[in-house]
């Protein structure tokens, strides 16, 4: 350290304040500058020192004489004339409005030279001496007056405000409205939950009821489901099947009905004695119509009689039935009788054995479908024919393509009204019903005269076929049926007379012997027709009476012993 006095030394005489400048800063009396003492020569002082240590390549320089610090000069207002701007200092303890204190920058203390004998190393600089606290200069009244506020001027005073009540009311209103909204949302959620619970219970209850009633798809009795669906309009596909017996002669006829609305199939067996009209409008039987009028004429006659729309005809001769059963690998039938082998020798095993679930080959199926024992009713043979048809449908493919392939395998001559592709599609639908158990067989009831029995219109014609059996209108050819109560065979003679008179004969039958003849009509529009029929047959006018004709006939003639048979002696 040099011997120069430190201006911050407490023992150092303080400069005397001679006044204050325009900013309230003190103006000190200038002290005469003193010559600084020459420091002792340091051989290393001339070398340039770096912050990183000794530099061996640095060139030595001649020592420089330290210069005495110059004292700043001030003008009459206390401002320095060397362009120095005072730096403001702030009082950290004065929070509000404490004015800034301006302090003149002091000259920096000279850096002491490095001690001798230690080359390249500079001694650690001594910490600066603490600056003495100078008393704050008195503030002028003008400076105090320029200030707008002081620290003690601030105070927090709650003063009532008219708007504060409005704000409180608004907050209360907002809070109450939010509560009401939340309450409304809560009530809405509760209503939705309650509604969902009610709907779930209703659905479960409805499904349970439908299940218990068997109305769900796949549950319940198929027949009951069909009856439930029968209340509305239904869609049916009906074809007529004729089985021609090429060995024993004769035919067997059935209607194959596919009801796509009720998902059921039915085989309606038609007796050969059924009275139908031929191509000329004359009455004939179904068996004769198939042989004489062919497929087309018989189909039109059945369509007119039953009021059902028949799509086409499938003629199946017995050899083709045998080939079809063999193609399907045999069928299973609950046989009701034993059928002998017509080609077998005496004492040979029967071709068909009576029993349940009997497997029939092609020959056995043909023999069972056409078998009719001596003195046996025609209905028995028709029932066996229906069993064979049902067995064939259960083995028929349910796919239309495969079913058509089975039909094409027969290589039979197809009827123009029913091509092989359409026949295969119809058989596939019927096969689906037969496999699921939604298939039945019904016999069309026919009286001895060949006319439809009473009630047949409701049980078969209306419910199964969707038709309506009615007599011809008065404007058409009147249909006349005959019941013979003469005790003799007078039907054929009366039939010839009626046909020659221009009437359609729809069947004749035997009845109990009676004395008086009657001509019965049902509709008042047929009264005149009944009178003409009586005149044609030579019966008195008093024999005409109103009643219920048989079957589809507009007029029924009941012959008594008073009737004179033409040509009889």
Secondary structure, 3 states (H helix, E strand, C coil): CCCCCCCCCCCCCCCCEEEECCCCCEEECCCCCCCCCCCCCCCCCCCCCECCECCCCCCCCCCCCCCCCCCCCECCCCCECCCCCCEEECCCCCCCCCCCEEECCCCCCCCCCCCCCCCCCCCCCCCCCCCCCCCCCCCCHHHHHHCCCCHHHCCCCCCCCHHHHHHHHHHHHHHHHHHHHHHHHHHHHHHHHHHHHHHHHHHHHHHHHHHHHCCCCCCCCHHHHHHHHCCCCCCEEEEEEEEECCCCCCEEEEEEEEECCCCEEEEEEECCCCEEECCCCCEEEHHHHHHHCHHHHHHHHHHHHHCCCCCEEEEEEHHHHHHHHHHCCCEEEEECCCECCCCCCCCCCCCECCEEEEEECHHHHHHHHHCCCCCCCHHHHHHHHHHHHHHHHHHCCCCHHHHHHHHHHHCCCCCCCCCHHHHHHHHHHHHHHHHCCCEEEEECCECCCCCECCCHHHHHHHCCCCCCCCCCCCCCCCEEEEEECCCCCCHHHHHHHHHHCCCEEEEEEECCCCCCCEEEECCHHHHHHHHHHHHHHCCCHHHEEECCCCCCCCEEEEECCCCCCCCCC
